[in-house]
């Protein structure tokens, strides 16, 4: 693999970081959290680089005019970007961004008002290493989505050994530049939401990732969630639990807006849905200061026809809600939130112990490659089913599991 040769890259700095005065997004996020400042994230669904450039320029202009800040933004990569370079062209879908050269990646670092984030089809994909290296050169330092290694499949690349080796190499590369503020993003809903039916098992998956990423490979993990959390109570409990499993040393990426509760017939009503998520997640940051950015979403959802004006409008809603947060949190029973979080962390720890004990009978669980490959071959759903502790009265069913059960009736 010539790892030593491949590792010789120089991480870049985006215009946002250069302007911020901080050494990295990680440092920026930690300082903002310490000061009690809310951070905001939006996902841009641009199908081409020209459209991305236009939207970034429009956003920059309107953020300046409105004196607003969009701390970070995500983009979607074309599915083909997850595949080895010589396989990409024939699987290209033209539905998201496709980068042909380093200069294309570098475009992400142009904005001075917001830091880029990369999640899907990066770490965990068959092209993990080359995509991660290119992103680092462009100044992107929060890169995911490791949970997709366990939860996603790429039928075009069935060689699990090579995919695992490439994923491990990408994580090692991120670990090498940890002093530059690199964070490995993981959207737990995305990788395990359909397999982990209760919050304790979902935290167990987070603990398993943490063991592999931080203890074995020495990189820094940034856990994320929210897509499949409709209950404000569960959102706060899970945030508290994440802070507990990271022993307080947590720098989150973002908390996603819930998708389950969105109105599909009258999209204009989704302003109410967004406001609920914003107020809950802002309260969570007020109380726990985990460094997660709060995600805003236009009424139409994650679509390519969302305008800069709509994005700005969501930020204006968020800024308007900020003034309500200090009084709102007075109504939150933090003792109940934290005690409930303790119970799901305990269940998650039992799950991790069961996984490592079981797999340790046939592989070296201190070898990250062997461990990841064995889990991938076994399948995350089967692993969870076989290693789940016996349910008790403290089990909290995930909203996604409840949603699916309702849909099947």
Buried (B, 14 or more C-beta within 10 A) or exposed (E): EEEEEEBEBEBBBBBBBEEBEBEBBBBBBBBBBEEEBBBBBBBBBBBBBEBBEEBBEBBBEBBEEEEBBBBBBBBBBBBBBBBBEEBBEEBBEEBBBBBEEEEBBBBBBBBBBBBBBBBBBBBBBBBBBBBBBBBBBBBBBBBBBBBBBBBBEBEBBEEBEEBBBBBBBBBBBBBBBBEBBBBBBBBBBBBBBBBBBBBBBBBBBBBBBBBBBBEBBBBBBBBBBBBBBBBBBBBBBBBBBBBBBBEEEBBBBBBBBBBBBBEEEEBEEBBEBBBBBBBBBBBBBBBBBBBBBBBBBBBBBBEBEBBBEBBBBBBEBBBEBBEEBEEBBEEBEEEEBBEBBBBBBBBBBBBBBBBBEBBEEEBEBEEBBBBBBBBBEBBBBEBBEEBBBEEEEBBBEBBBBBBBEEEEE
